[in-house]
Amino acid sequence: MFALLAFTPKARRLAGAVVIGLVYAALTGGLAAQPSALPDFSSNQTAWLTFDVEFRAVPGGPSPVRNDPAHPRVSNAEALRTGKQPTFLIADLSNPNLKPWVKERMKKDNDEVLSGKIAFTPHSSCSPAGVPAFHLYGFQPMYFIQTPKEVVIIFSGDKQVRHVYLDVPHSKDPKPSWYGESVGHYEGDGTLVVDTIGLNDKSFVDNFRTPHTEKLHVVERFKLVDGGKALDVHVWVEDADAFYEPWSGLQRYDRVQRPMREEICAEGNRYLFDYQMPIAAKPDF
């Protein structure tokens, strides 16, 4: 500072500009790895909607479980259009990536559904879907809340909520839960990457009722496509006790703009069918 006072006024201005530039560079240098513009999943009442109840296959690796071609699925929409009887999803157990115990459990479930049992889905039973099956709820929009330290993802159907904590490591030994522990970061191309562990084994990985263990590890990559009109979510799924190899799938959402509406799932929807909805034996408070 005293050396600057000995300069001419013009020299002092030039030196001051250099110092300010160096300080700015030092403060912003740590941000170089961040994307130039974070993806905006949430503003202007943006929501994301899909009607797909299966993951799309991703070329180059093991496929997600598909529907058994011997029992073609007839969706409710197709039934309305054609007059056919709607059917449930029936897993194709020829998928070579499934461990024997997984196939055995799924065969039992297939047989029960084919004999007339209502097929379980978390959406119809108002249960948490877990990860990655969270992306197969569908029919009601998904919303995001984005903050510098956290991304909150909300399925509007019955307000299932996920928390993604940004730029932090996983806990050493997270306690298993329905949605596990999700940590994330943004990559330079505007992709939100979410890594989830600590999932309990009470959920299924898809709507074919494919089971998993507490070793389940899921990585999701959220990326805007089609000029922001759509959102692709690429899921990578690993569970060495359930699958011989990690597999990948894709879900695509379309952008819709609407406010989040209040909706209750279980109340008033108990006795028409046995959807296996959990019902409390006594009040919680």
C-alpha positions in Angstrom: 0.0 0.0 0.0 2.9 2.5 0.9 4.6 1.7 -2.4 1.5 2.6 -4.3 1.4 6.0 -2.7 4.8 6.8 -4.3 3.5 6.2 -7.8 1.9 8.8 -10.0 -1.9 8.9 -10.0 -2.0 7.0 -13.4 0.4 4.4 -12.1 -1.6 4.0 -8.9 -4.8 3.4 -10.9 -3.0 0.7 -13.1 -1.5 -1.0 -10.1 -4.8 -1.0 -8.2 -6.5 -2.6 -11.2 -3.9 -5.3 -11.3 -4.4 -6.0 -7.5 -8.2 -6.2 -7.9 -7.8 -8.5 -10.8 -5.5 -10.8 -8.9 -7.9 -10.9 -5.9 -10.9 -11.7 -8.1 -9.0 -14.5 -9.8 -8.0 -15.9 -6.5 -11.6 -15.8 -5.2 -13.1 -17.4 -8.3 -10.4 -19.8 -9.2 -12.1 -22.6 -7.1 -15.3 -22.3 -9.2 -13.6 -23.2 -12.5 -14.8 -26.8 -12.2 -18.5 -25.7 -11.9 -20.8 -25.6 -14.9 -21.1 -22.2 -16.5 -24.9 -22.3 -15.9 -26.7 -24.7 -13.5 -29.6 -26.5 -15.1 -33.0 -25.0 -14.0 -35.4 -27.8 -13.2 -37.7 -25.8 -11.1 -38.6 -22.2 -12.0 -41.8 -20.9 -13.5 -43.9 -23.7 -11.9 -42.0 -26.2 -13.9 -42.9 -29.9 -13.3 -41.9 -33.1 -15.0 -44.4 -35.7 -16.2 -44.2 -39.2 -17.5 -46.6 -42.0 -18.3 -43.9 -44.6 -18.8 -44.0 -47.4 -16.1 -40.8 -49.2 -17.4 -37.2 -48.1 -17.8 -36.1 -47.8 -21.4 -33.1 -50.0 -22.3 -29.7 -48.3 -22.8 -27.5 -49.8 -25.5 -24.3 -51.5 -24.6 -25.0 -53.2 -21.3 -27.4 -55.5 -19.4 -31.1 -54.6 -19.9 -33.6 -53.7 -17.3 -36.3 -56.4 -16.8 -38.9 -56.3 -19.5 -42.4 -57.6 -19.9 -42.8 -61.3 -20.7 -43.8 -61.5 -24.4 -45.9 -64.5 -23.6 -48.2 -62.2 -21.5 -48.4 -58.9 -23.4 -49.4 -56.0 -21.2 -52.6 -54.1 -21.9 -52.5 -50.7 -20.2 -55.6 -48.9 -19.0 -55.2 -46.4 -21.8 -55.1 -49.2 -24.4 -58.0 -50.9 -22.8 -60.2 -47.8 -23.1 -59.1 -47.5 -26.7 -59.6 -51.1 -27.8 -62.0 -52.6 -25.3 -59.5 -55.2 -24.2 -59.1 -56.3 -20.6 -56.3 -54.4 -18.9 -53.5 -56.6 -17.5 -50.6 -56.3 -15.0 -46.9 -56.3 -15.8 -45.4 -59.8 -15.9 -41.7 -60.0 -15.6 -39.6 -61.8 -18.3 -37.5 -64.1 -16.2 -35.3 -65.1 -19.1 -33.2 -62.0 -18.3 -29.7 -63.5 -17.7 -28.6 -60.8 -15.3 -30.9 -61.9 -12.4 -29.5 -64.0 -9.6 -31.3 -67.4 -8.9 -33.0 -66.2 -5.7 -34.3 -63.1 -7.6 -35.8 -65.2 -10.3 -37.4 -67.6 -7.8 -39.1 -64.8 -5.9 -40.3 -63.1 -9.1 -41.6 -66.4 -10.5 -43.7 -66.9 -7.4 -45.1 -63.3 -7.8 -45.7 -63.8 -11.6 -47.6 -67.0 -10.8 -49.8 -65.3 -8.2 -50.6 -62.4 -10.5 -51.5 -64.7 -13.4 -53.8 -66.6 -11.1 -55.7 -63.4 -10.2 -53.8 -61.6 -7.5 -53.5 -57.8 -7.9 -50.0 -56.9 -8.7 -48.2 -54.7 -6.2 -47.0 -51.3 -7.2 -45.9 -48.6 -4.7 -48.1 -46.1 -6.6 -51.3 -48.0 -6.1 -50.5 -48.9 -2.4 -49.3 -45.4 -1.4 -45.9 -46.8 -0.4 -42.4 -45.3 -0.9 -41.0 -46.5 -4.2 -37.3 -46.3 -3.2 -34.6 -45.7 -5.8 -34.6 -46.1 -8.8 -38.3 -47.0 -8.9 -39.1 -43.5 -7.8 -39.0 -42.7 -11.5 -41.7 -45.1 -12.4 -44.5 -43.6 -10.3 -45.7 -41.5 -13.3 -49.1 -40.0 -14.0 -48.6 -37.1 -11.6 -45.8 -34.5 -12.0 -42.4 -34.5 -10.3 -41.1 -31.2 -8.9 -37.7 -29.9 -7.9 -36.5 -27.4 -5.3 -32.9 -26.3 -6.0 -30.7 -24.6 -3.4 -26.9 -24.2 -3.2 -26.6 -27.0 -0.7 -29.5 -29.3 -1.5 -31.9 -30.5 -4.2 -35.4 -31.7 -3.0 -37.3 -33.9 -5.4 -41.1 -34.2 -4.8 -43.5 -36.7 -6.4 -46.7 -34.7 -6.3 -49.1 -37.7 -6.3 -48.8 -38.2 -2.6 -45.8 -36.0 -1.8 -43.1 -38.5 -1.7 -39.9 -36.5 -1.0 -36.2 -37.1 -1.7 -33.3 -35.0 -0.4 -30.1 -34.8 -2.4 -27.2 -33.1 -0.5 -24.8 -31.3 -2.7 -21.0 -31.5 -2.8 -20.6 -33.6 0.3 -19.4 -37.2 0.8 -21.5 -40.1 1.9 -21.7 -41.0 5.6 -19.5 -43.7 6.7 -22.3 -46.2 7.5 -25.8 -44.8 6.7 -28.7 -46.5 8.3 -30.9 -48.2 5.6 -34.1 -46.3 4.8 -36.7 -46.2 2.0 -34.8 -43.5 0.0 -31.4 -44.1 1.4 -28.7 -41.4 1.5 -28.4 -39.3 -1.7 -25.4 -37.0 -2.4 -25.0 -35.1 -5.6 -23.1 -32.6 -7.7 -23.4 -30.7 -11.0 -21.1 -31.5 -13.9 -19.8 -29.1 -16.4 -22.4 -30.0 -19.1 -25.3 -29.1 -16.7 -25.9 -32.7 -15.5 -27.1 -33.3 -12.0 -25.4 -36.5 -10.8 -27.0 -38.2 -7.7 -25.3 -41.1 -5.9 -27.6 -43.1 -3.5 -26.7 -45.8 -1.0 -28.1 -46.9 2.3 -31.4 -48.2 0.8 -33.4 -50.8 2.7 -34.6 -54.0 1.0 -38.3 -53.3 1.3 -38.7 -51.7 -2.1 -38.4 -53.0 -5.7 -36.2 -51.6 -8.4 -39.0 -51.5 -10.9 -42.7 -52.2 -11.5 -41.9 -55.8 -12.3 -41.4 -56.2 -8.6 -37.7 -57.0 -9.0 -36.2 -57.3 -5.5 -32.8 -56.1 -4.3 -30.6 -56.2 -1.1 -29.3 -53.5 1.1 -26.1 -53.5 -1.1 -28.1 -51.6 -3.8 -26.2 -48.7 -5.2 -27.8 -46.3 -7.7 -26.4 -43.4 -9.7 -28.8 -41.1 -11.5 -27.9 -38.5 -14.1 -30.5 -35.7 -14.7 -30.1 -33.8 -17.9 -32.3 -31.3 -19.8 -32.8 -32.3 -23.4 -34.8 -31.0 -26.4 -34.0 -27.4 -25.5 -35.3 -27.9 -22.0 -38.6 -29.3 -23.0 -37.7 -32.7 -21.7 -35.7 -34.3 -18.9 -33.7 -37.5 -19.3 -32.8 -39.5 -16.2 -30.2 -42.2 -16.8 -30.0 -44.7 -13.9 -27.1 -47.0 -13.2 -28.0 -49.8 -10.8 -25.6 -52.1 -8.9 -26.3 -54.9 -6.4 -23.9 -57.7 -6.5 -26.2 -60.0 -4.5 -29.2 -59.5 -6.9 -27.6 -58.9 -10.3 -24.6 -60.4 -12.0 -23.7 -57.1 -13.5 -24.7 -53.5 -13.0 -27.4 -52.4 -15.5 -28.7 -49.1 -16.8 -32.0 -47.7 -17.8 -33.5 -44.4 -19.0 -36.6 -42.5 -18.0 -37.8 -39.4 -19.9 -40.1 -36.7 -18.5 -41.9 -34.0 -20.4 -42.0 -30.4 -19.1 -45.3 -29.2 -17.8 -46.1 -25.9 -16.1 -48.6 -26.1 -13.3 -48.7 -25.4 -9.6 -48.4 -28.4 -7.2 -51.8 -29.5 -6.1 -52.7 -31.1 -2.8 -53.5 -34.8 -3.2 -54.0 -37.6 -0.6 -53.3 -41.1 -1.7 -54.5 -43.6 0.9 -57.5 -41.9 2.5 -60.8 -43.0 1.1 -59.2 -45.7 -1.0 -59.1 -48.8 1.2 -61.8 -51.3 0.5 -62.3 -51.6 -3.2 -59.2 -53.7 -3.9 -56.4 -55.3 -1.8 -53.6 -52.9 -2.7 -51.7 -53.8 0.4 -51.9 -50.2 1.7 -50.3 -49.8 5.1 -52.9 -48.9 7.8 -51.9 -47.8 11.3 -53.4 -49.9 14.1 -53.4 -46.8 16.4 -52.8 -43.1 16.1 -49.2 -41.8 16.0 -50.1 -38.9 18.3 
